[in-house]
Amino acid sequence: MIDRDGDLVPREGMTDEEIDQVVRVMESLRRWHDAAARMSEASERYMKLNRTDMRAIRFLIAAHNQALTVTPGALSEYLRISSAATTKMLDRLERGGHIVRSPHPSDRRALAITVTDHTRHDARETVGRQHARRFAVAAALTPDEREVVARFLDALAATGELDGDLVD
C-alpha cells in the first residue's frame, strides 16, 4: 500500500479483512488496466495505427452503425485535437486506405468522412472480438451485480476529474 500510515486514506472503522478486500479490488483494477492497455497496443500494432487514429476509427465505425455523417470538425471535436492535427490524421488514414473523404450529402461546404469496408472488417475482427468477450463477462453477472459494478466504475471514473490538486 502506498499510504501505509493512513494519511491519505482513512481506514478507521475498517477491519483488517475489509482493508485486504479493498486492496484486492485495487489490485484487480490494476490487472484490468494492464490487460486493457496490452489489448489496445496489440490492436494498434495489428491495424498499424496510433492511439488517436484508433479512436477516430472507432468513432467513424460507431457513426456508420448509426447512419450518421461525420465531418472533420465533428471528429476534431470528439478527439479534442486541432483542425490542423485532424487534417494530418485524415491524410494519414486516407493514405493507409482506412478512410474516404467525400462531399457531405447536405452541406456543399463540408466533407463527409467514412471508414472503408476493409478497415471496418479488420476492426471488427480485433477490437470487436475483444468487446464481445468483455460483454460476455458482464452478461454473466446478475442484474444486481451489474448495477453494483456500474455504480462502482462510475464513482471511480469521477475520481479522475481534475480538482486543482494536479499540476500540468
C-alpha positions as CSV (number, residue, x, y, z in Angstrom):
1,M,0.0,0.0,0.0
2,I,1.2,3.5,-0.8
3,D,-0.5,5.1,2.2
4,R,0.6,2.6,4.9
5,D,0.1,5.1,7.7
6,G,-3.4,6.2,6.5
7,D,-2.5,9.8,5.9
8,L,-4.4,10.0,2.6
9,V,-7.0,7.2,3.0
10,P,-8.7,7.0,6.4
11,R,-9.3,3.4,7.4
12,E,-10.7,3.8,10.9
13,G,-13.7,1.5,11.5
14,M,-12.4,-1.0,8.9
15,T,-11.3,-4.4,9.9
16,D,-8.1,-5.9,8.5
17,E,-10.2,-8.2,6.3
18,E,-12.1,-5.3,4.9
19,I,-8.8,-3.4,4.1
20,D,-7.4,-6.6,2.5
21,Q,-10.6,-6.8,0.3
22,V,-10.3,-3.2,-0.8
23,V,-6.6,-3.8,-1.6
24,R,-7.7,-6.8,-3.6
25,V,-10.2,-4.7,-5.6
26,M,-7.5,-2.1,-6.3
27,E,-5.1,-4.9,-7.4
28,S,-7.8,-6.3,-9.7
29,L,-8.3,-2.9,-11.2
30,R,-4.6,-2.6,-11.9
31,R,-4.6,-6.0,-13.6
32,W,-7.6,-5.0,-15.7
33,H,-5.9,-1.7,-16.6
34,D,-2.7,-3.6,-17.6
35,A,-4.7,-6.1,-19.7
36,A,-6.7,-3.4,-21.4
37,A,-3.5,-1.5,-22.3
38,R,-2.0,-4.7,-23.7
39,M,-5.1,-5.3,-25.8
40,S,-5.2,-1.7,-27.1
41,E,-1.5,-1.9,-28.0
42,A,-2.0,-5.2,-29.8
43,S,-4.9,-3.8,-31.8
44,E,-2.9,-0.7,-32.7
45,R,0.0,-2.8,-33.9
46,Y,-2.3,-5.1,-35.9
47,M,-4.1,-2.1,-37.5
48,K,-0.8,-0.2,-37.8
49,L,-2.4,2.9,-36.3
50,N,-1.6,5.1,-33.3
51,R,-4.0,5.6,-30.4
52,T,-5.6,8.7,-31.8
53,D,-6.1,7.1,-35.2
54,M,-7.7,4.1,-33.5
55,R,-10.1,6.4,-31.5
56,A,-11.0,8.1,-34.8
57,I,-11.7,4.7,-36.5
58,R,-13.9,3.6,-33.6
59,F,-15.8,6.9,-33.7
60,L,-16.3,6.5,-37.5
61,I,-17.5,2.9,-37.2
62,A,-19.9,3.9,-34.4
63,A,-21.2,6.7,-36.6
64,H,-21.5,4.3,-39.6
65,N,-23.5,1.9,-37.5
66,Q,-25.9,4.7,-36.6
67,A,-26.1,6.1,-40.1
68,L,-24.6,9.4,-39.0
69,T,-22.4,11.6,-41.2
70,V,-19.1,12.6,-39.7
71,T,-17.3,15.8,-40.7
72,P,-13.7,16.7,-40.0
73,G,-14.9,19.2,-37.4
74,A,-17.0,16.6,-35.6
75,L,-14.0,14.3,-35.5
76,S,-11.7,17.1,-34.3
77,E,-14.2,17.9,-31.5
78,Y,-14.6,14.3,-30.4
79,L,-10.8,13.7,-30.4
80,R,-10.1,17.1,-28.8
81,I,-7.4,17.9,-31.3
82,S,-6.9,20.9,-33.6
83,S,-8.2,21.1,-37.1
84,A,-4.6,21.0,-38.4
85,A,-3.9,17.8,-36.4
86,T,-7.2,16.4,-37.7
87,T,-6.2,17.2,-41.3
88,K,-2.8,15.5,-40.9
89,M,-4.5,12.5,-39.3
90,L,-7.1,12.2,-42.1
91,D,-4.3,12.5,-44.7
92,R,-2.5,9.6,-43.0
93,L,-5.7,7.5,-42.6
94,E,-6.6,8.1,-46.3
95,R,-3.1,7.1,-47.5
96,G,-3.4,4.0,-45.4
97,G,-6.7,3.1,-47.0
98,H,-8.7,3.4,-43.8
99,I,-11.0,6.3,-44.6
100,V,-12.6,8.0,-47.6
101,R,-13.4,11.7,-47.8
102,S,-16.4,12.6,-49.9
103,P,-18.7,15.6,-50.4
104,H,-21.1,16.0,-47.5
105,P,-24.6,14.9,-48.5
106,S,-26.4,18.1,-47.4
107,D,-23.7,20.7,-46.9
108,R,-21.7,21.6,-50.0
109,R,-19.0,23.3,-47.9
110,A,-18.2,20.3,-45.8
111,L,-16.7,16.8,-46.3
112,A,-18.0,13.5,-45.0
113,I,-15.5,11.1,-43.6
114,T,-16.3,7.4,-43.7
115,V,-14.3,4.3,-42.8
116,T,-13.5,1.8,-45.5
117,D,-15.1,-1.7,-45.5
118,H,-11.7,-3.3,-45.2
119,T,-10.8,-1.3,-42.0
120,R,-14.3,-1.8,-40.6
121,H,-13.8,-5.6,-41.1
122,D,-10.3,-5.5,-39.5
123,A,-11.5,-3.6,-36.5
124,R,-14.4,-6.0,-36.1
125,E,-12.0,-8.9,-36.1
126,T,-9.7,-7.4,-33.4
127,V,-11.4,-4.8,-31.3
128,G,-14.9,-6.1,-31.9
129,R,-14.0,-9.6,-30.7
130,Q,-12.3,-8.1,-27.6
131,H,-15.5,-6.2,-26.8
132,A,-17.6,-9.3,-27.4
133,R,-15.5,-11.2,-24.7
134,R,-15.9,-8.2,-22.3
135,F,-19.7,-8.1,-23.0
136,A,-19.9,-11.8,-22.2
137,V,-18.2,-11.3,-18.8
138,A,-20.7,-8.5,-17.9
139,A,-23.6,-10.5,-19.2
140,A,-22.6,-13.4,-16.9
141,L,-23.3,-11.2,-13.8
142,T,-26.7,-10.9,-12.3
143,P,-28.6,-7.7,-12.8
144,D,-27.9,-6.6,-9.3
145,E,-24.2,-7.3,-9.7
146,R,-24.1,-5.3,-12.9
147,E,-25.7,-2.3,-11.1
148,V,-23.1,-2.5,-8.3
149,V,-20.2,-2.8,-10.8
150,A,-21.6,0.1,-12.9
151,R,-22.1,2.3,-9.9
152,F,-18.5,1.5,-8.6
153,L,-16.9,2.2,-12.0
154,D,-18.9,5.4,-12.5
155,A,-17.7,6.6,-9.0
156,L,-14.2,5.5,-9.8
157,A,-14.3,7.5,-13.1
158,A,-15.5,10.5,-11.2
159,T,-12.3,10.4,-9.1
160,G,-10.3,11.2,-12.2
161,E,-11.9,14.7,-12.6
162,L,-9.3,17.4,-12.2
163,D,-9.9,19.3,-9.0
164,G,-6.9,21.6,-8.8
165,D,-4.7,19.2,-6.9
166,L,-2.8,18.2,-10.0
167,V,-0.3,20.4,-11.7
168,D,0.3,20.3,-15.5
